[in-house]
Amino acid sequence: MATTKDYKDFILGQLSLLEDITCRAMMGEYLLYYKGILFGGIYDDRLLVKIVPTNEKYNMKKSIPYDRAKPMYLVEDIDNREALKEIVLDTCESLKK
């Protein structure tokens, strides 16, 4: 099942507290970047972020984005824009090194 355009638009709206969020389509799903850093994606109408040491404190569940992929963290509280902002910033903190 591919991600719907409505869900993608909703997630991008929820991430609008962050400047420089970009989204790239990939085989019916979407990769998400913050300031050029790939931090996660939207897969099957789910927001997932890479697993890194700086986002472990959020106690998110692991989920597989697609067959044969590495696990990622599932962001369940997509309605809390401030929390989403912090998760993205903390995730990118580890990835920019």
Buried (B, 14 or more C-beta within 10 A) or exposed (E): EEBEEEBBEBBBEBBEEBEEBEBEEEEEBBBBBBEEBBBBBBBBBBBBBBBBEBBEEBEBEEBEBEEEEEEBBBBEEBEEBEBBBBBBBBBBBBBEE
